[in-house]
Amino acid sequence: MKMTTEEAFVKTLQRHGIQHAFGIIGSAMMPISDIFPKAGITFWDCAHEGSGGFMADGYTRATGKMSMMIAQNGPGITNFVTAVKTAYWNHTPLLLVTPQAANKTIGQGGFQEMEQMNLFADCVAYQEEVRDPSRIAETLNRVIIQAKRASAPAQINVPRDFWTQVIDIEIPEIVEFERPSGGEKALDAAAKMLSEAKFPVILNGAGVVLAKGGIEASKTLAERLDAPVCVGYQHNDAFPGSHPLFAGPLGYNGSKAGMELISKADVVLCLGTRLNPFSTLPGYGIDYWPKDAKIIQVDINPDRIGLTKKVTVGIVGDAAKVARSLTEKLSDSAGDIDREERKAMIAQTKSAWAQELTSMNEEQDDPGTTWNERARAAKPDWMSPRMAWRAIQSALPTEAIISSDIGNNCAIGNAYPSFDKGRKYLAPGLFGPCGYGLPAIVGAKIGCPDVPVVGFAGDGAFGIAVNELTAIGRGEWPAITQIVFRNYQWGAEKRNSTLWFDDNFVGTELDEEVSYAGIAQACGLQGVVARTQEELTEALNKAIEDQMKHGKTTLIEAMINQELGEPFRRDAMKKPVPVAGIDPADMREQTV
C-alpha cells in the first residue's frame, strides 16, 4: 500500500491507540504534527520540553495508556533528558520520538545537530534509529511494543530527511506477549514459607499498581494470611488505605507503624518491587529491615531480584499473577499461627501511630542544632509544614489524584496521603527531579478529566516549572489545582547545612519579593495566598469546586514557617574535617 513516511508513522501510532503528544513544535517534526489533528492525536504544546515529559509521565501513570514526547531535534530533544530518566525509574511506558538532523549533513556540525542516541542510552529501556524510510512503521511498532514490555520509555530516532518520502508497505500487526507468572518451583517454595510463617508481612511496590488486578490480588492474599501490608517509598496507592491490614509506606518520612510491624517479620513477601535502597533506609531512628527474615522477592525484571537485599526465593513474574498463584498454593492452615495476636498487634500499632502523627506539629532539631526552634520563634503565627498537611487532608477529596515534588515540605507529607485505588499518587520517584509536581498533575488531568487533581511543590522546586503557568491557561487545557509551600528556601539543602556545615547557607535562599500567586494571576489564572490552616482548607475546598464545576485553575500559595524536616540522606552525609584549610588570600586574578 503506497503512503508517505509521515502517514505510515501516524497510522502506526493510531494502531497502538496513542492519542496524546507532549512537547514544543519544531520544523523537524512538522510533517507528522501537521496530520495529528486528522488522526485524533492531540499535541499539547507546553512551555518547556522537560515539563512536557513530566506531563507525559503523569498522563500515562494516571491512565495506564501510553503517550509520546516529541520536539525539535537538538536543543528541543536535549530538554527531555531529565523527564525520560524520571519515567525510566517510575516504570512508565512512554514513546520518545527524536527527530534527527538530516542524514546527508549529519557529522558536519550543522544547525541543531546532536548525537541523540548516545544521549538517551542510559535513560530508555530500548532505542532504535530508522535506517531507511521504508522501515519507519516497522521500527516504530517495535519501539512501542518494547516500551510496553519493559514498562519504561523507548526511543525512536528519525532523520528529518526521511519524512515526505513515498513508500509501499503494510502497517505491521501488534504482537503481544503474556506476562510471566513465575516458576513453579519458586512459587511452591514461597507458598511453603508463607504457610509456615509466624509473622508474615507483605511489601507492595509499583509492580502491584502496574499489574492488572494487582492490588486486589495482594489484598486477597493478605486477608488469607492476616498479614500487614506495607508499601514502598512514594507508592502509597499500592494498597487500599482504609483496609485494616494497611500499615503504610516504608522509607523516608513514612509510617512508623509499617516500620515497627515489618521489623517483627519472619517472612517478607516483596511483591512487585525492586527493593530500592531508599525505600528501606532507617526512619524515625528505627533500623527496621528484618535481618533474619526470609525474603521472597517478586519482580517482572530478573535483573532486579537480589540486587539490593539478600533474597531467599526470587520469582520472575507479574505481581497479580504471582499473588493469585501463591494464594492458591497456601496450606489450609496458612496464617493460623498467632493469628488473633497478630491482628491485635496490627490494629494497636496503627492506632498508636495515627495518634502520634496527628499530634506532630513541629520538626525536631538534632542535638547541637537550633534551626527549627529559631524558625518557630521568627514566625510564630505562620503554619508549620505539618499544620499545612493536616489542613490539606481535611479538604482533599478521597477520589483525588495528587502529585508531589522533590523537596523538604513535600517529603514531610509522605506519611499522610492514602488511597482506595491505584494510579492516584504521582511522586517524582527515585531519579528525584525538581519541577515534577505541576506538569505531572496537568498530564493526569488530561487523562482523567472527570477526577479532581491537586499538585504539590515546594517553592524551590516549583520555580523550575513555574513557566508552565504561561501555557496551561489556554482554553483547550484542563483546569487543575496546585499548592505551593512557600518558605523562601531550598529546605532539604538547608537542613544539610544546619547538620553538617554549621549553618553556612550557600545557595539556599529564595527571593522574598516573588509572589507565585501573583504570577498565576498575571497568567490569567486564580492565585490565592493562605496563611492559616483554616484559610488553606477553605482555599483548597473552593479551588477544587472551581476546578470541577467552573473549569478554573487555582494556584494556592501556602505560607509556612522555615522549619526543616529530616534530611534526605543521613547515610550519605558527614561533617567535613578541614585539613589544608581554605584562605581567601589564595585567590588569584585571571589573566585575560
C-alpha positions, 0 to 999 in steps of 0.5 A, a space after each residue: 500500500 503506497 503512503 508517505 513516511 509521515 502517514 505510515 508513522 501516524 497510522 502506526 501510532 493510531 494502531 497502538 491507540 496513542 492519542 496524546 503528544 507532549 512537547 514544543 513544535 519544531 520544523 523537524 517534526 512538522 510533517 507528522 504534527 501537521 496530520 495529528 489533528 486528522 488522526 485524533 492525536 492531540 499535541 499539547 504544546 507546553 512551555 518547556 520540553 522537560 515539563 512536557 515529559 513530566 506531563 507525559 509521565 503523569 498522563 500515562 501513570 494516571 491512565 495506564 495508556 501510553 503517550 509520546 514526547 516529541 520536539 525539535 531535534 537538538 536543543 528541543 530533544 536535549 530538554 527531555 533528558 531529565 523527564 525520560 530518566 524520571 519515567 525510566 525509574 517510575 516504570 512508565 511506558 512512554 514513546 520518545 520520538 527524536 527527530 534527527 538532523 538530516 542524514 546527508 549533513 549529519 557529522 558536519 556540525 550543522 544547525 541543531 545537530 546532536 548525537 541523540 542516541 548516545 544521549 538517551 542510552 542510559 535513560 530508555 529501556 530500548 532505542 532504535 534509529 530508522 535506517 531507511 524510510 521504508 522501515 519507519 512503521 516497522 521500527 516504530 511498532 517495535 519501539 512501542 511494543 518494547 516500551 510496553 514490555 519493559 514498562 519504561 520509555 523507548 526511543 525512536 530516532 528519525 532523520 528529518 530527511 526521511 519524512 515526505 518520502 513515498 513508500 509501499 508497505 503494510 502497517 505491521 500487526 501488534 504482537 503481544 506477549 503474556 506476562 510471566 507468572 513465575 516458576 513453579 518451583 519458586 512459587 511452591 517454595 514461597 507458598 511453603 514459607 508463607 504457610 509456615 510463617 509466624 509473622 508474615 508481612 507483605 511489601 507492595 511496590 509499583 509492580 502491584 499498581 502496574 499489574 492488572 488486578 494487582 492490588 486486589 490480588 495482594 489484598 486477597 492474599 493478605 486477608 488469607 494470611 492476616 498479614 500487614 501490608 506495607 508499601 514502598 517509598 512514594 507508592 502509597 496507592 499500592 494498597 487500599 488505605 482504609 483496609 485494616 491490614 494497611 500499615 503504610 509506606 516504608 522509607 523516608 518520612 513514612 509510617 512508623 507503624 509499617 516500620 515497627 510491624 515489618 521489623 517483627 517479620 519472619 517472612 517478607 513477601 516483596 511483591 512487585 518491587 525492586 527493593 530500592 535502597 531508599 525505600 528501606 533506609 532507617 526512619 524515625 531512628 528505627 533500623 527496621 529491615 528484618 535481618 533474619 527474615 526470609 525474603 521472597 522477592 517478586 519482580 517482572 525484571 530478573 535483573 532486579 531480584 537480589 540486587 539490593 537485599 539478600 533474597 531467599 526465593 526470587 520469582 520472575 513474574 507479574 505481581 497479580 499473577 504471582 499473588 493469585 498463584 501463591 494464594 492458591 498454593 497456601 496450606 489450609 492452615 496458612 496464617 493460623 499461627 498467632 493469628 488473633 495476636 497478630 491482628 491485635 498487634 496490627 490494629 494497636 500499632 496503627 492506632 498508636 501511630 495515627 495518634 502520634 502523627 496527628 499530634 506532630 506539629 513541629 520538626 525536631 532539631 538534632 542535638 547541637 542544632 537550633 534551626 527549627 526552634 529559631 524558625 518557630 520563634 521568627 514566625 510564630 503565627 505562620 503554619 508549620 509544614 505539618 499544620 499545612 498537611 493536616 489542613 490539606 487532608 481535611 479538604 482533599 477529596 478521597 477520589 483525588 489524584 495528587 502529585 508531589 515534588 522533590 523537596 523538604 515540605 513535600 517529603 514531610 507529607 509522605 506519611 499522610 496521603 492514602 488511597 482506595 485505588 491505584 494510579 492516584 499518587 504521582 511522586 517524582 520517584 527515585 531519579 528525584 527531579 525538581 519541577 515534577 509536581 505541576 506538569 505531572 498533575 496537568 498530564 493526569 488531568 488530561 487523562 482523567 478529566 472527570 477526577 479532581 487533581 491537586 499538585 504539590 511543590 515546594 517553592 524551590 522546586 516549583 520555580 523550575 516549572 513555574 513557566 508552565 503557568 504561561 501555557 496551561 491557561 489556554 482554553 483547550 487545557 484542563 483546569 487543575 489545582 496546585 499548592 505551593 509551600 512557600 518558605 523562601 528556601 531550598 529546605 532539604 539543602 538547608 537542613 544539610 547545612 544546619 547538620 553538617 556545615 554549621 549553618 553556612 547557607 550557600 545557595 539556599 535562599 529564595 527571593 522574598 519579593 516573588 509572589 507565585 500567586 501573583 504570577 498565576 494571576 498575571 497568567 490569567 489564572 486564580 492565585 490565592 495566598 493562605 496563611 492559616 490552616 483554616 484559610 488553606 482548607 477553605 482555599 483548597 475546598 473552593 479551588 477544587 469546586 472551581 476546578 470541577 464545576 467552573 473549569 478554573 485553575 487555582 494556584 494556592 500559595 501556602 505560607 509556612 514557617 522555615 522549619 526543616 524536616 529530616 534530611 534526605 540522606 543521613 547515610 550519605 552525609 558527614 561533617 567535613 574535617 578541614 585539613 589544608 584549610 581554605 584562605 581567601 588570600 589564595 585567590 588569584 586574578 585571571 589573566 585575560 
